[in-house]
Amino acid sequence: MAGLQPMNDADADADSDLRGARVLVIDDSKTIRRAAEGLLIKAGCEVRTAEDGFEALGKIMEFKPDLVFVDIMMPRLDGYHTCALIKANAQLRDTPVVMLSSKDGLFDRAKGRLVGAGLYLSKPFTGKEFIDAVRGSLRRIAD
């Protein structure tokens, strides 16, 4: 699986604190979307997916996620613009956004922060790193 490796059952069992969390995964890679969705469902999350930022904009207002994962490089509406639009909306501005990318440069991380992303996860990442990003992002808004 390119970009995301599965967790073992012991890791998933430790994620009961994620039950009921609403997570939107936006990525143009079907493999990443499916793998992320599987991990999140196994952890007890409610999940929606979108192929790009344009598709996500329609889903985000209806779904009202607790957390959004967004790939940077996507057709139609990229991750930077998608994140900026989420953060510009008064109803969504407090929703944590985690940027996903195979680009790991300082510029890319800085640009993600500038548009409001709380975390930046570089591909490839493990299932544990992915779930840790979910837990860390949700913990920040709970505090």
C-alpha positions as CSV (number, residue, x, y, z in Angstrom):
1,M,0.0,0.0,0.0
2,A,1.6,3.2,-1.1
3,G,1.7,5.9,1.6
4,L,-0.1,4.1,4.5
5,Q,0.8,0.8,6.3
6,P,-1.8,-1.1,8.3
7,M,-1.7,-1.2,12.1
8,N,-1.9,-4.4,14.1
9,D,-5.0,-5.3,16.2
10,A,-3.3,-4.2,19.5
11,D,-2.8,-0.7,18.1
12,A,-6.5,-0.5,17.0
13,D,-7.8,-1.7,20.3
14,A,-5.9,1.2,22.0
15,D,-8.0,3.7,20.1
16,S,-11.3,3.5,22.0
17,D,-10.8,7.2,22.8
18,L,-11.5,7.9,19.1
19,R,-15.0,6.3,19.1
20,G,-17.6,8.6,17.5
21,A,-15.0,11.1,16.2
22,R,-16.1,12.4,12.8
23,V,-13.2,12.5,10.3
24,L,-13.1,13.7,6.7
25,V,-10.2,12.4,4.5
26,I,-9.5,14.3,1.3
27,D,-7.0,12.7,-1.1
28,D,-6.9,12.0,-4.8
29,S,-5.3,8.6,-4.2
30,K,-8.0,5.9,-3.8
31,T,-5.5,3.7,-2.0
32,I,-4.8,6.4,0.7
33,R,-8.6,7.1,1.1
34,R,-9.4,3.4,1.5
35,A,-6.6,2.7,3.9
36,A,-7.3,5.7,6.0
37,E,-11.0,5.0,6.1
38,G,-10.3,1.4,7.2
39,L,-8.0,2.5,10.0
40,L,-10.4,5.1,11.2
41,I,-13.4,2.8,11.1
42,K,-11.5,0.2,13.0
43,A,-10.7,2.9,15.6
44,G,-14.4,3.7,15.9
45,C,-14.5,6.9,13.9
46,E,-17.3,8.0,11.6
47,V,-15.6,8.7,8.2
48,R,-16.3,10.4,5.0
49,T,-13.9,10.7,2.0
50,A,-13.5,13.1,-0.9
51,E,-11.2,13.0,-4.0
52,D,-10.3,16.6,-3.9
53,G,-11.0,19.9,-2.2
54,F,-13.9,20.8,-4.5
55,E,-15.8,17.6,-3.7
56,A,-14.9,18.0,0.0
57,L,-16.5,21.5,0.3
58,G,-20.0,20.0,-0.3
59,K,-19.4,17.2,2.2
60,I,-17.8,19.2,5.0
61,M,-20.8,21.5,5.6
62,E,-23.2,18.5,5.8
63,F,-20.9,16.2,7.7
64,K,-19.3,18.7,10.1
65,P,-16.2,16.7,10.9
66,D,-14.2,16.9,14.1
67,L,-11.0,16.6,12.0
68,V,-10.0,16.9,8.4
69,F,-7.0,15.2,6.6
70,V,-6.2,16.9,3.3
71,D,-3.6,16.0,0.7
72,I,-1.7,18.9,-0.7
73,M,-1.4,17.9,-4.4
74,M,-4.9,17.4,-5.8
75,P,-6.7,18.4,-9.0
76,R,-9.3,21.2,-9.1
77,L,-8.7,22.5,-5.6
78,D,-5.5,21.7,-3.8
79,G,-4.9,21.1,-0.1
80,Y,-3.6,24.6,0.7
81,H,-6.7,26.3,-0.8
82,T,-9.0,23.7,0.8
83,C,-7.5,24.3,4.2
84,A,-7.7,28.1,3.8
85,L,-11.4,27.9,2.8
86,I,-12.1,25.7,5.9
87,K,-10.3,28.2,8.2
88,A,-12.1,31.2,6.6
89,N,-15.5,29.7,7.5
90,A,-16.8,30.8,10.9
91,Q,-18.5,27.5,11.5
92,L,-15.4,25.4,10.6
93,R,-12.4,27.6,11.6
94,D,-11.8,25.6,14.8
95,T,-11.8,22.2,13.0
96,P,-8.3,20.9,13.0
97,V,-6.7,20.2,9.6
98,V,-3.8,17.8,9.0
99,M,-1.9,18.2,5.8
100,L,-0.8,15.0,4.0
101,S,2.0,15.2,1.4
102,S,4.9,13.3,-0.2
103,K,6.6,16.7,-0.2
104,D,8.5,17.2,3.1
105,G,10.2,20.5,2.6
106,L,10.4,23.4,5.0
107,F,8.5,25.6,2.6
108,D,5.6,23.1,2.3
109,R,5.3,22.8,6.1
110,A,5.5,26.6,6.5
111,K,2.8,27.1,3.9
112,G,0.6,24.5,5.6
113,R,0.9,26.4,8.9
114,L,0.2,29.7,7.2
115,V,-3.2,28.4,5.8
116,G,-4.1,27.0,9.2
117,A,-3.0,23.4,9.3
118,G,-2.2,22.1,12.8
119,L,-0.1,19.1,11.7
120,Y,1.8,18.0,8.6
121,L,2.1,14.2,8.0
122,S,4.6,13.2,5.3
123,K,3.9,10.2,3.0
124,P,4.6,7.4,3.4
125,F,3.4,7.1,7.0
126,T,2.4,4.2,9.1
127,G,-1.0,3.4,10.5
128,K,0.3,4.2,14.0
129,E,1.5,7.7,12.8
130,F,-1.8,8.3,11.2
131,I,-3.9,7.3,14.3
132,D,-1.5,9.3,16.5
133,A,-2.2,12.4,14.3
134,V,-5.9,11.8,14.8
135,R,-5.5,11.4,18.6
136,G,-3.2,14.4,18.9
137,S,-5.4,16.7,16.8
138,L,-8.6,15.8,18.7
139,R,-6.8,16.1,22.1
140,R,-5.8,19.7,21.2
141,I,-9.4,20.7,20.6
142,A,-10.6,19.0,23.8
143,D,-8.1,20.8,26.0
